[in-house]
Amino acid sequence: MNITKEQYEDALDLIKKYEIYNRTSFSKTCCVCKSAVVKTLEPTPSIKRAMWDSGMVTEIQAGFGSSYDMDTFLIAICDDCTTDLLNSNIIEKVNGRN
């Protein structure tokens, strides 16, 4: 069976996404300070359901008009950077406790 280069790259991309989302332990460097590491508190099969030590990890998706239109990214922000961004009014909380 022959596949095209594009099919190969699509399959490889799918495998990489599968590997990312099926790790049992996971850590990611904070995208703001680029030094703090946010990691899971316990083994988990799902990044979306994980409990995170001293930060948060989530998906963001670019909207229409962005150079990354409809691309999805996995990012981490440590608690210290989140506090600084909140205090500087760069980000705002939309739910949760005050």
N, CA, C and O atoms as a Tinker XYZ file with bonds, in Angstrom:
   392  protein
     1  N      0.839000   -1.175000    0.000000    73     2
     2  CA     0.000000    0.000000    0.000000    64     1     3
     3  C      0.886000    1.239000    0.000000    63     2     4     5
     4  O      1.773000    1.372000    0.843000    81     3
     5  N      0.655000    2.117000   -0.913000    73     3     6
     6  CA     1.401000    3.366000   -0.982000    64     5     7
     7  C      0.545000    4.507000   -0.441000    63     6     8     9
     8  O     -0.657000    4.586000   -0.695000    81     7
     9  N      1.202000    5.386000    0.311000    73     7    10
    10  CA     0.507000    6.573000    0.790000    64     9    11
    11  C      1.288000    7.799000    0.352000    63    10    12    13
    12  O      2.489000    7.728000    0.091000    81    11
    13  N      0.604000    8.900000    0.276000    73    11    14
    14  CA     1.259000   10.142000   -0.124000    64    13    15
    15  C      2.021000   10.717000    1.065000    63    14    16    17
    16  O      1.813000   10.319000    2.211000    81    15
    17  N      2.895000   11.648000    0.767000    73    15    18
    18  CA     3.637000   12.324000    1.826000    64    17    19
    19  C      2.673000   13.041000    2.766000    63    18    20    21
    20  O      2.873000   13.037000    3.981000    81    19
    21  N      1.642000   13.647000    2.218000    73    19    22
    22  CA     0.657000   14.354000    3.031000    64    21    23
    23  C     -0.080000   13.390000    3.964000    63    22    24    25
    24  O     -0.309000   13.717000    5.128000    81    23
    25  N     -0.449000   12.219000    3.473000    73    23    26
    26  CA    -1.113000   11.220000    4.319000    64    25    27
    27  C     -0.174000   10.748000    5.427000    63    26    28    29
    28  O     -0.597000   10.549000    6.566000    81    27
    29  N      1.101000   10.571000    5.085000    73    27    30
    30  CA     2.096000   10.167000    6.078000    64    29    31
    31  C      2.217000   11.223000    7.172000    63    30    32    33
    32  O      2.212000   10.898000    8.360000    81    31
    33  N      2.325000   12.495000    6.764000    73    31    34
    34  CA     2.467000   13.581000    7.730000    64    33    35
    35  C      1.220000   13.712000    8.606000    63    34    36    37
    36  O      1.327000   13.973000    9.804000    81    35
    37  N      0.047000   13.532000    8.015000    73    35    38
    38  CA    -1.197000   13.570000    8.785000    64    37    39
    39  C     -1.236000   12.441000    9.815000    63    38    40    41
    40  O     -1.643000   12.648000   10.959000    81    39
    41  N     -0.814000   11.260000    9.403000    73    39    42
    42  CA    -0.800000   10.111000   10.313000    64    41    43
    43  C      0.204000   10.334000   11.439000    63    42    44    45
    44  O     -0.075000   10.020000   12.597000    81    43
    45  N      1.357000   10.870000   11.103000    73    43    46
    46  CA     2.381000   11.147000   12.115000    64    45    47
    47  C      1.888000   12.188000   13.110000    63    46    48    49
    48  O      2.125000   12.065000   14.311000    81    47
    49  N      1.206000   13.207000   12.614000    73    47    50
    50  CA     0.638000   14.240000   13.471000    64    49    51
    51  C     -0.392000   13.637000   14.423000    63    50    52    53
    52  O     -0.424000   13.984000   15.604000    81    51
    53  N     -1.218000   12.751000   13.924000    73    51    54
    54  CA    -2.224000   12.093000   14.749000    64    53    55
    55  C     -1.574000   11.247000   15.843000    63    54    56    57
    56  O     -2.041000   11.238000   16.982000    81    55
    57  N     -0.512000   10.544000   15.504000    73    55    58
    58  CA     0.204000    9.728000   16.484000    64    57    59
    59  C      0.794000   10.612000   17.575000    63    58    60    61
    60  O      0.707000   10.277000   18.756000    81    59
    61  N      1.395000   11.739000   17.191000    73    59    62
    62  CA     1.969000   12.660000   18.185000    64    61    63
    63  C      0.890000   13.180000   19.121000    63    62    64    65
    64  O      1.103000   13.241000   20.332000    81    63
    65  N     -0.273000   13.557000   18.578000    73    63    66
    66  CA    -1.371000   14.031000   19.416000    64    65    67
    67  C     -1.832000   12.934000   20.362000    63    66    68    69
    68  O     -2.101000   13.205000   21.532000    81    67
    69  N     -1.926000   11.707000   19.879000    73    67    70
    70  CA    -2.323000   10.578000   20.708000    64    69    71
    71  C     -1.338000   10.383000   21.855000    63    70    72    73
    72  O     -1.741000   10.169000   22.999000    81    71
    73  N     -0.042000   10.458000   21.543000    73    71    74
    74  CA     0.971000   10.276000   22.576000    64    73    75
    75  C      0.884000   11.366000   23.633000    63    74    76    77
    76  O      1.013000   11.078000   24.824000    81    75
    77  N      0.669000   12.613000   23.221000    73    75    78
    78  CA     0.552000   13.714000   24.172000    64    77    79
    79  C     -0.638000   13.498000   25.091000    63    78    80    81
    80  O     -0.521000   13.660000   26.305000    81    79
    81  N     -1.779000   13.135000   24.524000    73    79    82
    82  CA    -3.003000   13.021000   25.304000    64    81    83
    83  C     -3.117000   11.724000   26.079000    63    82    84    85
    84  O     -4.063000   11.561000   26.850000    81    83
    85  N     -2.201000   10.806000   25.907000    73    83    86
    86  CA    -2.302000    9.534000   26.613000    64    85    87
    87  C     -1.124000    9.259000   27.532000    63    86    88    89
    88  O     -0.892000    8.111000   27.913000    81    87
    89  N     -0.393000   10.274000   27.884000    73    87    90
    90  CA     0.676000   10.107000   28.877000    64    89    91
    91  C      0.026000    9.898000   30.236000    63    90    92    93
    92  O     -1.073000   10.386000   30.497000    81    91
    93  N      0.721000    9.166000   31.094000    73    91    94
    94  CA     0.163000    8.986000   32.426000    64    93    95
    95  C      0.695000   10.033000   33.388000    63    94    96    97
    96  O      0.037000   10.335000   34.384000    81    95
    97  N      1.857000   10.592000   33.123000    73    95    98
    98  CA     2.341000   11.730000   33.890000    64    97    99
    99  C      2.815000   12.754000   32.868000    63    98   100   101
   100  O      3.268000   12.408000   31.777000    81    99
   101  N      2.701000   14.001000   33.243000    73    99   102
   102  CA     2.902000   15.031000   32.250000    64   101   103
   103  C      3.440000   16.278000   32.917000    63   102   104   105
   104  O      3.056000   16.602000   34.041000    81   103
   105  N      4.332000   16.982000   32.227000    73   103   106
   106  CA     4.785000   18.282000   32.704000    64   105   107
   107  C      4.981000   19.201000   31.507000    63   106   108   109
   108  O      5.272000   18.754000   30.398000    81   107
   109  N      4.815000   20.484000   31.757000    73   107   110
   110  CA     4.924000   21.478000   30.702000    64   109   111
   111  C      5.516000   22.742000   31.305000    63   110   112   113
   112  O      5.179000   23.108000   32.431000    81   111
   113  N      6.386000   23.407000   30.575000    73   111   114
   114  CA     7.013000   24.640000   31.041000    64   113   115
   115  C      6.066000   25.815000   30.865000    63   114   116   117
   116  O      5.371000   25.917000   29.855000    81   115
   117  N      6.042000   26.700000   31.854000    73   115   118
   118  CA     5.191000   27.883000   31.818000    64   117   119
   119  C      5.518000   28.726000   30.578000    63   118   120   121
   120  O      6.685000   29.002000   30.298000    81   119
   121  N      4.488000   29.127000   29.849000    73   119   122
   122  CA     4.691000   29.900000   28.616000    64   121   123
   123  C      4.960000   31.376000   28.892000    63   122   124   125
   124  O      5.269000   32.123000   27.963000    81   123
   125  N      4.852000   31.809000   30.136000    73   123   126
   126  CA     5.098000   33.214000   30.466000    64   125   127
   127  C      6.529000   33.404000   30.964000    63   126   128   129
   128  O      7.307000   34.132000   30.347000    81   127
   129  N      6.882000   32.751000   32.079000    73   127   130
   130  CA     8.229000   32.919000   32.638000    64   129   131
   131  C      9.252000   32.003000   31.978000    63   130   132   133
   132  O     10.456000   32.241000   32.070000    81   131
   133  N      8.779000   30.972000   31.322000    73   131   134
   134  CA     9.624000   29.995000   30.608000    64   133   135
   135  C     10.606000   29.259000   31.524000    63   134   136   137
   136  O     11.625000   28.743000   31.064000    81   135
   137  N     10.292000   29.215000   32.814000    73   135   138
   138  CA    11.181000   28.486000   33.723000    64   137   139
   139  C     10.436000   27.538000   34.656000    63   138   140   141
   140  O     10.897000   26.424000   34.904000    81   139
   141  N      9.291000   27.970000   35.175000    73   139   142
   142  CA     8.529000   27.107000   36.078000    64   141   143
   143  C      7.956000   25.926000   35.302000    63   142   144   145
   144  O      7.544000   26.056000   34.149000    81   143
   145  N      7.942000   24.777000   35.962000    73   143   146
   146  CA     7.390000   23.574000   35.344000    64   145   147
   147  C      6.105000   23.207000   36.072000    63   146   148   149
   148  O      6.085000   23.043000   37.292000    81   147
   149  N      5.035000   23.081000   35.296000    73   147   150
   150  CA     3.733000   22.672000   35.832000    64   149   151
   151  C      3.588000   21.189000   35.508000    63   150   152   153
   152  O      3.721000   20.778000   34.355000    81   151
   153  N      3.313000   20.395000   36.535000    73   151   154
   154  CA     3.205000   18.953000   36.301000    64   153   155
   155  C      1.980000   18.378000   36.984000    63   154   156   157
   156  O      1.404000   18.981000   37.889000    81   155
   157  N      1.598000   17.199000   36.527000    73   155   158
   158  CA     0.441000   16.547000   37.125000    64   157   159
   159  C      0.763000   16.119000   38.552000    63   158   160   161
   160  O      1.895000   15.757000   38.870000    81   159
   161  N     -0.257000   16.171000   39.401000    73   159   162
   162  CA    -0.088000   15.746000   40.790000    64   161   163
   163  C     -0.094000   14.235000   40.925000    63   162   164   165
   164  O      0.490000   13.684000   41.858000    81   163
   165  N     -0.750000   13.573000   40.000000    73   163   166
   166  CA    -0.832000   12.112000   40.037000    64   165   167
   167  C     -0.960000   11.606000   38.604000    63   166   168   169
   168  O     -1.331000   12.368000   37.712000    81   167
   169  N     -0.660000   10.345000   38.374000    73   167   170
   170  CA    -0.819000    9.812000   37.014000    64   169   171
   171  C     -2.245000    9.998000   36.518000    63   170   172   173
   172  O     -3.199000    9.822000   37.276000    81   171
   173  N     -2.386000   10.348000   35.266000    73   171   174
   174  CA    -3.708000   10.574000   34.693000    64   173   175
   175  C     -3.705000   10.212000   33.216000    63   174   176   177
   176  O     -2.715000   10.447000   32.524000    81   175
   177  N     -4.784000    9.650000   32.734000    73   175   178
   178  CA    -4.857000    9.343000   31.305000    64   177   179
   179  C     -5.336000   10.537000   30.479000    63   178   180   181
   180  O     -5.322000   10.479000   29.250000    81   179
   181  N     -5.759000   11.615000   31.138000    73   179   182
   182  CA    -6.355000   12.726000   30.409000    64   181   183
   183  C     -5.825000   14.063000   30.908000    63   182   184   185
   184  O     -5.943000   14.382000   32.091000    81   183
   185  N     -5.247000   14.835000   30.013000    73   183   186
   186  CA    -4.748000   16.163000   30.372000    64   185   187
   187  C     -5.901000   17.044000   30.834000    63   186   188   189
   188  O     -5.745000   17.824000   31.774000    81   187
   189  N     -7.049000   16.929000   30.191000    73   187   190
   190  CA    -8.193000   17.776000   30.532000    64   189   191
   191  C     -8.740000   17.503000   31.930000    63   190   192   193
   192  O     -9.360000   18.379000   32.533000    81   191
   193  N     -8.519000   16.312000   32.443000    73   191   194
   194  CA    -9.040000   15.966000   33.767000    64   193   195
   195  C     -7.953000   15.934000   34.832000    63   194   196   197
   196  O     -8.213000   15.538000   35.969000    81   195
   197  N     -6.769000   16.337000   34.487000    73   195   198
   198  CA    -5.641000   16.250000   35.414000    64   197   199
   199  C     -5.713000   17.315000   36.507000    63   198   200   201
   200  O     -6.305000   18.379000   36.328000    81   199
   201  N     -5.094000   16.997000   37.641000    73   199   202
   202  CA    -4.870000   17.975000   38.696000    64   201   203
   203  C     -3.426000   18.441000   38.534000    63   202   204   205
   204  O     -2.519000   17.623000   38.380000    81   203
   205  N     -3.217000   19.750000   38.568000    73   203   206
   206  CA    -1.909000   20.317000   38.261000    64   205   207
   207  C     -1.264000   20.913000   39.494000    63   206   208   209
   208  O     -1.944000   21.528000   40.316000    81   207
   209  N      0.044000   20.738000   39.633000    73   207   210
   210  CA     0.817000   21.267000   40.742000    64   209   211
   211  C      1.297000   22.672000   40.400000    63   210   212   213
   212  O      2.130000   22.852000   39.512000    81   211
   213  N      0.768000   23.662000   41.104000    73   211   214
   214  CA     1.226000   25.060000   41.010000    64   213   215
   215  C      1.043000   25.700000   39.646000    63   214   216   217
   216  O      1.896000   26.465000   39.195000    81   215
   217  N     -0.055000   25.394000   38.993000    73   215   218
   218  CA    -0.321000   26.031000   37.715000    64   217   219
   219  C     -1.484000   25.392000   37.001000    63   218   220   221
   220  O     -2.239000   24.611000   37.581000    81   219
   221  N     -1.621000   25.733000   35.735000    73   219   222
   222  CA    -2.687000   25.157000   34.915000    64   221   223
   223  C     -2.151000   24.837000   33.537000    63   222   224   225
   224  O     -1.237000   25.496000   33.040000    81   223
   225  N     -2.723000   23.831000   32.935000    73   223   226
   226  CA    -2.400000   23.443000   31.566000    64   225   227
   227  C     -3.728000   23.346000   30.838000    63   226   228   229
   228  O     -4.666000   22.717000   31.327000    81   227
   229  N     -3.805000   23.960000   29.687000    73   227   230
   230  CA    -5.064000   23.973000   28.952000    64   229   231
   231  C     -4.819000   24.124000   27.458000    63   230   232   233
   232  O     -3.707000   24.415000   27.017000    81   231
   233  N     -5.867000   23.921000   26.704000    73   231   234
   234  CA    -5.805000   24.140000   25.262000    64   233   235
   235  C     -6.302000   25.540000   24.950000    63   234   236   237
   236  O     -7.236000   26.032000   25.582000    81   235
   237  N     -5.673000   26.181000   23.971000    73   235   238
   238  CA    -6.196000   27.427000   23.421000    64   237   239
   239  C     -6.307000   27.237000   21.918000    63   238   240   241
   240  O     -5.522000   26.509000   21.311000    81   239
   241  N     -7.284000   27.896000   21.331000    73   239   242
   242  CA    -7.488000   27.765000   19.891000    64   241   243
   243  C     -7.579000   29.144000   19.274000    63   242   244   245
   244  O     -8.322000   30.005000   19.745000    81   243
   245  N     -6.811000   29.342000   18.209000    73   243   246
   246  CA    -6.821000   30.622000   17.502000    64   245   247
   247  C     -8.088000   30.736000   16.662000    63   246   248   249
   248  O     -8.553000   29.759000   16.076000    81   247
   249  N     -8.626000   31.927000   16.616000    73   247   250
   250  CA    -9.836000   32.177000   15.848000    64   249   251
   251  C     -9.550000   32.765000   14.477000    63   250   252   253
   252  O     -8.399000   32.952000   14.081000    81   251
   253  N    -10.619000   33.045000   13.775000    73   251   254
   254  CA   -10.541000   33.606000   12.427000    64   253   255
   255  C     -9.753000   34.914000   12.446000    63   254   256   257
   256  O     -9.956000   35.761000   13.315000    81   255
   257  N     -8.870000   35.062000   11.496000    73   255   258
   258  CA    -8.064000   36.276000   11.379000    64   257   259
   259  C     -6.650000   36.099000   11.887000    63   258   260   261
   260  O     -5.754000   36.855000   11.511000    81   259
   261  N     -6.439000   35.107000   12.739000    73   259   262
   262  CA    -5.097000   34.833000   13.245000    64   261   263
   263  C     -4.287000   34.073000   12.202000    63   262   264   265
   264  O     -4.846000   33.344000   11.382000    81   263
   265  N     -2.992000   34.245000   12.234000    73   263   266
   266  CA    -2.118000   33.432000   11.376000    64   265   267
   267  C     -2.241000   31.955000   11.728000    63   266   268   269
   268  O     -1.907000   31.088000   10.920000    81   267
   269  N     -2.719000   31.673000   12.931000    73   267   270
   270  CA    -2.883000   30.302000   13.410000    64   269   271
   271  C     -4.350000   29.896000   13.450000    63   270   272   273
   272  O     -4.746000   29.042000   14.244000    81   271
   273  N     -5.150000   30.509000   12.592000    73   271   274
   274  CA    -6.582000   30.271000   12.495000    64   273   275
   275  C     -6.916000   28.778000   12.619000    63   274   276   277
   276  O     -6.484000   27.965000   11.802000    81   275
   277  N     -7.693000   28.434000   13.655000    73   275   278
   278  CA    -8.191000   27.088000   13.948000    64   277   279
   279  C     -7.128000   26.102000   14.445000    63   278   280   281
   280  O     -7.429000   24.926000   14.648000    81   279
   281  N     -5.893000   26.566000   14.641000    73   279   282
   282  CA    -4.886000   25.704000   15.259000    64   281   283
   283  C     -5.136000   25.663000   16.763000    63   282   284   285
   284  O     -5.570000   26.654000   17.351000    81   283
   285  N     -4.864000   24.527000   17.378000    73   283   286
   286  CA    -5.036000   24.358000   18.813000    64   285   287
   287  C     -3.678000   24.119000   19.445000    63   286   288   289
   288  O     -2.860000   23.362000   18.921000    81   287
   289  N     -3.445000   24.771000   20.576000    73   287   290
   290  CA    -2.164000   24.673000   21.268000    64   289   291
   291  C     -2.388000   24.234000   22.707000    63   290   292   293
   292  O     -3.424000   24.527000   23.303000    81   291
   293  N     -1.414000   23.533000   23.253000    73   291   294
   294  CA    -1.424000   23.122000   24.646000    64   293   295
   295  C     -0.438000   24.028000   25.372000    63   294   296   297
   296  O      0.747000   24.046000   25.039000    81   295
   297  N     -0.920000   24.786000   26.367000    73   295   298
   298  CA    -0.055000   25.725000   27.076000    64   297   299
   299  C     -0.142000   25.501000   28.578000    63   298   300   301
   300  O     -1.108000   24.938000   29.093000    81   299
   301  N      0.903000   25.961000   29.264000    73   299   302
   302  CA     0.933000   25.938000   30.726000    64   301   303
   303  C      1.237000   27.339000   31.224000    63   302   304   305
   304  O      2.019000   28.072000   30.620000    81   303
   305  N      0.605000   27.701000   32.339000    73   303   306
   306  CA     0.912000   28.949000   33.031000    64   305   307
   307  C      1.024000   28.615000   34.512000    63   306   308   309
   308  O      0.107000   28.045000   35.101000    81   307
   309  N      2.156000   28.976000   35.106000    73   307   310
   310  CA     2.346000   28.684000   36.533000    64   309   311
   311  C      1.493000   29.639000   37.372000    63   310   312   313
   312  O      1.075000   30.690000   36.886000    81   311
   313  N      1.239000   29.275000   38.623000    73   311   314
   314  CA     0.402000   30.088000   39.501000    64   313   315
   315  C      1.000000   31.471000   39.739000    63   314   316   317
   316  O      0.260000   32.452000   39.806000    81   315
   317  N      2.321000   31.571000   39.867000    73   315   318
   318  CA     2.948000   32.879000   40.098000    64   317   319
   319  C      2.709000   33.818000   38.920000    63   318   320   321
   320  O      2.390000   34.989000   39.123000    81   319
   321  N      2.858000   33.325000   37.700000    73   319   322
   322  CA     2.616000   34.155000   36.517000    64   321   323
   323  C      1.141000   34.507000   36.389000    63   322   324   325
   324  O      0.801000   35.622000   35.994000    81   323
   325  N      0.260000   33.560000   36.723000    73   323   326
   326  CA    -1.167000   33.850000   36.682000    64   325   327
   327  C     -1.502000   34.984000   37.641000    63   326   328   329
   328  O     -2.248000   35.896000   37.283000    81   327
   329  N     -0.965000   34.938000   38.846000    73   327   330
   330  CA    -1.191000   36.004000   39.826000    64   329   331
   331  C     -0.689000   37.337000   39.302000    63   330   332   333
   332  O     -1.386000   38.346000   39.407000    81   331
   333  N      0.511000   37.354000   38.740000    73   331   334
   334  CA     1.067000   38.600000   38.183000    64   333   335
   335  C      0.201000   39.140000   37.046000    63   334   336   337
   336  O     -0.043000   40.344000   36.973000    81   335
   337  N     -0.261000   38.265000   36.163000    73   335   338
   338  CA    -1.095000   38.693000   35.043000    64   337   339
   339  C     -2.454000   39.213000   35.521000    63   338   340   341
   340  O     -2.972000   40.188000   34.977000    81   339
   341  N     -3.027000   38.566000   36.534000    73   339   342
   342  CA    -4.288000   39.040000   37.110000    64   341   343
   343  C     -4.113000   40.406000   37.763000    63   342   344   345
   344  O     -4.923000   41.308000   37.548000    81   343
   345  N     -3.066000   40.558000   38.554000    73   343   346
   346  CA    -2.809000   41.820000   39.253000    64   345   347
   347  C     -2.499000   42.961000   38.296000    63   346   348   349
   348  O     -2.720000   44.126000   38.626000    81   347
   349  N     -1.990000   42.636000   37.114000    73   347   350
   350  CA    -1.666000   43.650000   36.105000    64   349   351
   351  C     -2.843000   43.897000   35.159000    63   350   352   353
   352  O     -2.741000   44.700000   34.231000    81   351
   353  N     -3.953000   43.207000   35.395000    73   351   354
   354  CA    -5.142000   43.296000   34.537000    64   353   355
   355  C     -4.866000   42.903000   33.091000    63   354   356   357
   356  O     -5.536000   43.384000   32.176000    81   355
   357  N     -3.891000   42.038000   32.882000    73   355   358
   358  CA    -3.604000   41.528000   31.544000    64   357   359
   359  C     -4.549000   40.381000   31.213000    63   358   360   361
   360  O     -4.966000   40.213000   30.067000    81   359
   361  N     -4.882000   39.593000   32.234000    73   359   362
   362  CA    -5.903000   38.556000   32.065000    64   361   363
   363  C     -7.012000   38.851000   33.076000    63   362   364   365
   364  O     -6.790000   39.551000   34.064000    81   363
   365  N     -8.180000   38.323000   32.827000    73   363   366
   366  CA    -9.252000   38.485000   33.801000    64   365   367
   367  C     -9.925000   37.144000   34.049000    63   366   368   369
   368  O    -10.049000   36.302000   33.161000    81   367
   369  N    -10.345000   36.987000   35.274000    73   367   370
   370  CA   -11.023000   35.766000   35.684000    64   369   371
   371  C    -12.484000   35.851000   35.256000    63   370   372   373
   372  O    -13.137000   36.873000   35.467000    81   371
   373  N    -12.994000   34.787000   34.659000    73   371   374
   374  CA   -14.382000   34.795000   34.210000    64   373   375
   375  C    -15.290000   33.912000   35.061000    63   374   376   377
   376  O    -16.512000   33.965000   34.916000    81   375
   377  N    -14.713000   33.106000   35.942000    73   375   378
   378  CA   -15.509000   32.326000   36.884000    64   377   379
   379  C    -14.618000   31.900000   38.031000    63   378   380   381
   380  O    -13.420000   32.183000   38.027000    81   379
   381  N    -15.185000   31.229000   39.006000    73   379   382
   382  CA   -14.405000   30.736000   40.138000    64   381   383
   383  C    -14.416000   31.701000   41.306000    63   382   384   385
   384  O    -15.121000   32.710000   41.300000    81   383
   385  N    -13.626000   31.372000   42.295000    73   383   386
   386  CA   -13.588000   32.183000   43.514000    64   385   387
   387  C    -12.768000   33.464000   43.297000    63   386   388   389
   388  O    -11.941000   33.540000   42.388000    81   387
   389  N    -13.014000   34.456000   44.141000    73   387   390
   390  CA   -12.286000   35.734000   44.034000    64   389   391
   391  C    -10.986000   35.708000   44.777000    63   390   392
   392  O    -10.259000   36.701000   44.785000    81   391
